[in-house]
Amino acid sequence: ALSELGTAQGDHHRASQRAAQALELARTSGYTLAIARAHSQLAAACLGVDQLTECLEHCRRALDTQRRAGQRLGYARTLLTLGHAYHRLGKPQVARARWARARTQLAEIGAPE
């Protein structure tokens, strides 16, 4: 939650630190959904400071865990972040494909986003 607030306030460095701490705690506990969420939060923080390679890696890890856990909302939100990363990398077709998958997923679960 603290990393999400940092990202929302534009303090991506602090958000990254908080998400890294959350990831360590989640790994220690073995709580799969917390691990996925922390990777997703790290991805968003990395996106905010143009660390796009790191963003892609955290997105991939989050998506893999979310897919295995059946966490559809988190999966869709991570796809949105992944789309933004690909857009910044100059890959608009890939970005649009990720955003389209996210919109489909969100519509399927009835999320208001």
C-alpha positions in Angstrom: 0.0 0.0 0.0 2.8 2.4 0.8 4.4 1.8 -2.6 1.1 2.5 -4.3 0.8 5.8 -2.5 4.4 6.7 -3.5 3.6 6.0 -7.1 0.4 8.0 -7.0 2.3 10.9 -5.5 5.0 10.7 -8.1 7.7 9.5 -5.6 8.8 6.5 -7.6 12.1 6.0 -5.8 10.4 5.7 -2.5 7.7 3.5 -4.0 10.4 1.2 -5.4 12.0 1.0 -2.0 8.7 0.2 -0.3 7.8 -2.4 -2.9 11.2 -4.1 -2.6 10.7 -4.3 1.1 7.2 -5.8 0.6 8.6 -8.3 -1.9 11.2 -9.5 0.6 8.6 -9.9 3.3 6.3 -11.7 1.0 9.0 -14.1 -0.2 9.9 -14.8 3.5 6.3 -15.6 4.3 5.8 -17.5 1.0 2.5 -15.7 0.4 2.0 -16.0 -3.3 -0.5 -13.2 -3.8 1.7 -10.7 -1.9 4.7 -11.7 -4.0 2.7 -11.1 -7.2 1.4 -7.7 -5.9 4.9 -6.6 -4.8 6.3 -7.5 -8.3 3.4 -5.5 -9.9 4.1 -2.5 -7.6 7.8 -2.7 -8.4 7.0 -2.7 -12.1 4.9 0.4 -11.7 7.7 2.2 -9.7 10.3 1.2 -12.3 8.0 2.5 -15.1 7.9 5.8 -13.2 11.6 6.2 -13.4 12.1 4.8 -16.9 13.7 1.6 -15.7 11.9 -0.2 -18.5 13.9 -3.5 -18.5 13.3 -3.9 -14.8 9.6 -3.0 -15.3 9.2 -5.7 -17.9 10.9 -8.3 -15.7 8.7 -7.5 -12.7 5.6 -7.5 -14.9 6.5 -11.0 -16.2 7.1 -12.3 -12.7 3.8 -10.8 -11.4 1.9 -12.1 -14.4 3.3 -15.6 -14.0 2.3 -15.7 -10.3 -1.1 -14.1 -10.9 -1.9 -16.5 -13.7 -1.0 -19.5 -11.5 -3.0 -18.1 -8.6 -6.0 -17.2 -10.6 -5.7 -13.5 -9.6 -7.5 -12.0 -12.6 -7.8 -8.4 -11.4 -4.1 -8.2 -10.5 -3.3 -9.9 -13.8 -5.3 -7.3 -15.8 -3.7 -4.4 -13.9 -0.3 -5.7 -14.5 -1.1 -6.0 -18.2 -1.9 -2.3 -18.2 1.5 -1.5 -16.7 3.2 -3.8 -19.2 1.4 -2.0 -22.0 2.7 1.3 -20.8 6.3 -0.1 -20.7 6.1 -1.4 -24.3 4.7 2.0 -25.4 7.6 3.8 -23.9 10.0 1.3 -25.6 8.5 2.4 -28.9 6.5 -0.8 -29.4 3.0 0.6 -29.8 1.5 -2.6 -31.4 2.7 -4.7 -28.5 1.4 -2.1 -26.1 -2.0 -2.0 -27.7 -2.2 -5.8 -27.6 -1.5 -5.8 -23.8 -4.0 -3.1 -23.2 -6.6 -5.0 -25.2 -6.0 -8.1 -23.2 -6.3 -6.1 -20.0 -9.6 -4.5 -21.1 -11.0 -7.9 -22.0 -10.0 -9.4 -18.7 -11.4 -6.4 -16.8 -14.7 -6.7 -18.7 -14.9 -10.5 -18.0 -14.6 -10.0 -14.2 -16.8 -6.9 -14.2 -14.1 -4.5 -12.8 -15.1 -0.9 -13.0 -11.7 0.1 -14.5 
